[in-house]
């Protein structure tokens, strides 16, 4: 990833063991990102930000040159959204528009992950969701875990037709996958304003996670379930706290 000064290399969608479907420690994501030449790493666990906070602290110790962005992949009732530059976790189970409003209230940015992937909670498979295009900042024009069909091609076409920024991401669920796809920026994406400024001229570096690495995900789900770390339930479905 060597390049001229002033270029920045970011993987903006990764998962740590805080997610129900990953076993990767935040520190392992940080070490791999730094070793592979990334300057920015967003940890975007499912409906949680504690892994991202741990990763940010690890980066300060292991390699201060790497900026860890606190993010979250939020499960809305309409589909998944990626929210970056968060201060607190956004609960799952809100509508997409409510989730976007909550991210904005924190000064955050919002993107649509794997929008046409038929196997995941992909927001744009429902044509009615096209109305959200003016409310988001980018679309994942390339997600390294979109393995079947033309989901990435459709995502890139959607972004172009709605004048939205595009990024390439690994969607890593293991440290091995970090930076198999990433985005190159000419503006420093360490802040929400900087990332926004860099989106129009962003360069997508594409790659795919291997089939064998993707097989780790169902194994991770089984292990996490045995540890009691399942998917975070929507607020209305959480058990009430025991009386004291």
RAWO-V368408 format. One record per residue. RES is the residue in one letter. PHI is phi in whole degrees, -180 to 180 (none if undefined). OMEGA is omega in whole degrees, -180 to 180 (* if undefined). Layout:
RES,PHI,OMEGA + RES,PHI,OMEGA
This chain:
X,none,180 + X,-66,-180 + X,-160,-179 + X,-66,177 + X,-60,-179 + X,91,174 + X,-103,-174 + X,-132,-172 + X,-121,-169 + X,-130,169 + X,-110,-167 + X,-107,177 + X,-156,178 + X,-143,-177 + X,-129,175 + X,-108,-180 + X,-67,172 + X,-68,175 + X,-80,-179 + X,-72,-173 + X,-126,178 + X,-143,176 + X,-116,-175 + X,-77,175 + X,-72,176 + X,-54,180 + X,-63,179 + X,-68,176 + X,-64,180 + X,-63,-178 + X,-62,-179 + X,-67,179 + X,-58,-180 + X,-66,-179 + X,-65,-178 + X,-94,172 + X,89,176 + X,-69,172 + X,-104,-178 + X,-141,180 + X,-137,172 + X,-101,173 + X,-98,-169 + X,-129,-178 + X,-68,-179 + X,-68,169 + X,63,179 + X,-149,175 + X,-125,-177 + X,-65,177 + X,-65,178 + X,-67,178 + X,-64,177 + X,-65,178 + X,-64,179 + X,-63,177 + X,-67,179 + X,-65,-180 + X,-63,179 + X,-60,179 + X,-89,-170 + X,-82,-178 + X,-162,-178 + X,-61,178 + X,-73,180 + X,-92,176 + X,-96,175 + X,-99,179 + X,-95,-180 + X,-81,-178 + X,-138,-177 + X,-158,168 + X,-96,-172 + X,-99,177 + X,-88,176 + X,-92,178 + X,-69,-178 + X,-100,-176 + X,145,-175 + X,-83,172 + X,-133,171 + X,-101,178 + X,-119,-178 + X,-120,180 + X,64,-179 + X,-94,174 + X,-106,179 + X,-147,-178 + X,-68,174 + X,-97,-176 + X,-69,174 + X,-73,173 + X,94,173 + X,-81,172 + X,-72,178 + X,-60,-178 + X,-66,177 + X,-66,179 + X,-65,178 + X,-61,180 + X,-62,179 + X,-66,177 + X,-63,179 + X,-62,-180 + X,-62,177 + X,-93,-176 + X,79,-175 + X,-92,175 + X,-111,-175 + X,-137,175 + X,-134,179 + X,-103,179 + X,-87,174 + X,29,-166 + X,-65,-178 + X,-120,-180 + X,-71,-175 + X,-72,-174 + X,-102,-177 + X,-132,-178 + X,-74,-171 + X,-93,-165 + X,-70,-171 + X,-89,174 + X,-67,174 + X,-94,-175 + X,-59,179 + X,-63,-177 + X,-75,178 + X,-59,180 + X,-64,-179 + X,-82,-175 + X,-52,-179 + X,-69,-175 + X,-96,-176 + X,-113,-175 + X,-103,-179 + X,-157,172 + X,-125,172 + X,-72,178 + X,-70,175 + X,-147,174 + X,-117,-172 + X,-66,-180 + X,-99,172 + X,-79,-168 + X,-102,-173 + X,-129,175 + X,83,-175 + X,-111,-177 + X,-59,-180 + X,-67,179 + X,-62,179 + X,-66,179 + X,-64,180 + X,-64,179 + X,-65,178 + X,-63,180 + X,-61,-180 + X,-64,-176 + X,-71,-180 + X,-112,176 + X,55,179 + X,-106,173 + X,-66,177 + X,-125,173 + X,-134,171 + X,-113,-175 + X,-138,176 + X,-83,-171 + X,54,-174 + X,-62,171 + X,-115,174 + X,-149,180 + X,-63,-179 + X,-60,-173 + X,-90,-176 + X,-56,176 + X,72,171 + X,-67,169 + X,-142,-178 + X,-160,-177 + X,-122,178 + X,-105,-180 + X,-118,171 + X,-91,175 + X,-104,-179 + X,-70,-178 + X,-89,-179 + X,-72,178 + X,-125,178 + X,-60,-179 + X,-64,-180 + X,-67,179 + X,-65,178 + X,-59,-179 + X,-65,-177 + X,-86,-174 + X,-62,-176 + X,-60,-177 + X,-108,-178 + X,-64,178 + X,-107,-179 + X,-93,175 + X,-107,-168 + X,-101,177 + X,-166,-179 + X,-131,172 + X,-70,-179 + X,-71,178 + X,-57,-176 + X,-69,177 + X,-68,179 + X,-67,177 + X,-68,177 + X,-69,-175 + X,-65,177 + X,-62,176 + X,-64,179 + X,-61,179 + X,-61,-180 + X,-65,-179 + X,-64,-179 + X,-64,178 + X,-62,180 + X,-67,178 + X,-89,-178 + X,81,-180 + X,-106,177 + X,-93,178 + X,-63,178 + X,-67,-180 + X,-77,174 + X,-57,-173 + X,-55,-177 + X,-72,-178 + X,-107,-177 + X,-81,179 + X,-65,178 + X,-65,178 + X,-66,179 + X,-66,179 + X,-64,179 + X,-102,*
